Amino acid sequence: MNQFRKVRADPARLTAFELMRAVWGDAAYANIAMPHLIAAHDLNPRDAGFALELGYGTLRMQGQYDAILSTLVNRPLAKIDPPLLDILRLGAHQILHMRVPDHAALNSTVDLAHYCVGPASATLVNAVLRKVAQKSVEEWIEQLTPIATTPLVNRLAIEFSHPTWIICAYQELIRDEQELRELLAANNRPASVTLVARPGRCTVDELIDEGAQPGHYSPYAATWQGDPALLAQVRSGNAAVQDEGSQLVALALANFHEIKPEELWLDLCSGPGGKAGLLGALARIADAKLLANEVSEHRAKLVRNTVDSEVQVLVSDGLNPSWRPGSFDRVLADVPCTGLGALRRRPEARWRKKPRDIAGLRPLQLGLFEAGYAALIPGGVLAYVTCSPHLAETELLLADLLARTGGNLLDARPLFVGVPELGDGPTVQLWPHIHDTDAMFFALIQRPLR
Ligand SMILES: C[S@@+](CC[C@H](N)C(=O)[O-])C[C@H]1O[C@@H](n2cnc3c(N)ncnc32)[C@H](O)[C@@H]1O
């Protein structure tokens, strides 16, 4: 029994607090935990929207809040009781980044602390948040990182709440400060829901009839505000949620040249099946065949739920393939990666990822590429795809792979029909701030005929 039940906690704020605890206390993924929490609290749509904005926003911006809070408490943040620290972060987010009046943010967060942690903590929360509210976010940034004396990376890290190592990785690719700022800002904006109209099963026009808007570039994309399950085409499985960048890289492989009947395609690591769903439908229309492989039984099940019945789903380690080498016309190697390209969708991910993850993934990325390449017929093509723009997972790894396999790197840009600003090629890097997609990387490698 909670001994402080007499103090009411606002259900939306309590939901956001429980989200923070699930993420930092139980290692949950926010986007998986949150729908359950909203359902458990039976929040109405307005409160659910508030809880989402507060919970996800706080997770994204907590680097900035921790920098501010560490100047206002007399001990290192690591010594503060984690639930109490989460409550302080939630209070800071309401004060600095939401249109909640300061007094409402303060009183409701004090109540939340009282209810969840105890009356003693409520006093501390009240004192600290009053100080947070004394300055605007711009004043805090200037105090923490004076423009005249702070290296740009450190200032951006506080201003846009990103770890410095991620900003440094972006700087390798984006030299212009204004553009870098646009990317960091895009990572902090919630991505809209993008849908894919499954070819042969549903059209974008049918989604538009249900109230969706057309996507930007993919002929199968539409955007939707709100819960996708409200759409009949989504409920029937004819359409699904899929980032437009994810659609574009699958389409680029399909666009390589006209699909010949009987072509064999391989999706080497296909779980949970978004790209296999699109590739399988395009293959079926052209009388080609897709084999969707996935090492994890659980994820293979998700692939089976997504693809048409013509697609064969295989559970196997792509590093030790059971298929004959030299069998496939097209191979997709959408390899496991850090996911640094999807930060706008995964609010806590930037704090969980570590630079060492990149080195840890390298052997798997190399191995899967080599296995995929070995699966190609002479003249066949392999699409190497990551949802990360980090050079160590993209261009640098690719240079190594080309040297090992002797494959020819093709100019992929013409395969992204109608997509602007694709850079100097031959590879393609999509960006949230330019294309409104996740930051997907795509390289197309052809096995020489001889
Ligand atoms: C980036 S995800 C693929 C996303 C997928 N293409 C989609 O669009 O839904 C990488 C997948 O590779 C799988 N994987 C990891 N190691 C593998 C291996 N050795 N063989 C096959 N699949 C593997 C992971 O389980 C994960 O499902």
The ligand as a Tripos MOL2 file, in Angstrom:
@<TRIPOS>MOLECULE
LIG
   27    29     1     0     0
SMALL
NO_CHARGES

@<TRIPOS>ATOM
      1 C1         17.8290   -3.9850  -39.0360 C.3       1 LIG1
      2 S1         16.9190   -5.4060  -38.6440 S.3       1 LIG1
      3 C2         16.1330   -5.7450  -40.1910 C.3       1 LIG1
      4 C3         14.8930   -4.9110  -40.4020 C.3       1 LIG1
      5 C4         14.0260   -5.4720  -41.5160 C.3       1 LIG1
      6 N1         14.7270   -5.4650  -42.7790 N.3       1 LIG1
      7 C5         12.7390   -4.6990  -41.6730 C.2       1 LIG1
      8 O1         12.5900   -3.8750  -42.5800 O.co2     1 LIG1
      9 O2         11.8080   -4.9280  -40.8780 O.co2     1 LIG1
     10 C6         18.1390   -6.6440  -38.5590 C.3       1 LIG1
     11 C7         17.6100   -8.0330  -38.3050 C.3       1 LIG1
     12 O3         18.7230   -8.9310  -38.4300 O.3       1 LIG1
     13 C8         18.5080  -10.0200  -37.5850 C.3       1 LIG1
     14 N2         19.7650  -10.7550  -37.4380 N.ar      1 LIG1
     15 C9         20.7740  -10.5520  -36.5830 C.ar      1 LIG1
     16 N3         21.7470  -11.4340  -36.7620 N.ar      1 LIG1
     17 C10        21.3620  -12.2330  -37.7850 C.ar      1 LIG1
     18 C11        21.9490  -13.3470  -38.4200 C.ar      1 LIG1
     19 N4         23.1330  -13.8180  -38.0490 N.pl3     1 LIG1
     20 N5         21.2670  -13.9530  -39.4340 N.ar      1 LIG1
     21 C12        20.0570  -13.4770  -39.8100 C.ar      1 LIG1
     22 N6         19.4500  -12.4240  -39.2230 N.ar      1 LIG1
     23 C13        20.1040  -11.8080  -38.2290 C.ar      1 LIG1
     24 C14        17.9800   -9.3630  -36.3340 C.3       1 LIG1
     25 O4         17.3080  -10.3100  -35.5200 O.3       1 LIG1
     26 C15        17.0610   -8.2920  -36.9120 C.3       1 LIG1
     27 O5         15.7580   -8.7880  -36.9960 O.3       1 LIG1
@<TRIPOS>BOND
     1     1     2 1
     2     2     3 1
     3     2    10 1
     4     3     4 1
     5     4     5 1
     6     5     6 1
     7     5     7 1
     8     7     8 2
     9     7     9 1
    10    10    11 1
    11    11    12 1
    12    11    26 1
    13    12    13 1
    14    13    14 1
    15    13    24 1
    16    14    15 ar
    17    14    23 ar
    18    15    16 ar
    19    16    17 ar
    20    17    18 ar
    21    17    23 ar
    22    18    19 1
    23    18    20 ar
    24    20    21 ar
    25    21    22 ar
    26    22    23 ar
    27    24    25 1
    28    24    26 1
    29    26    27 1
@<TRIPOS>SUBSTRUCTURE
     1 LIG1         1 GROUP 0 **** ****
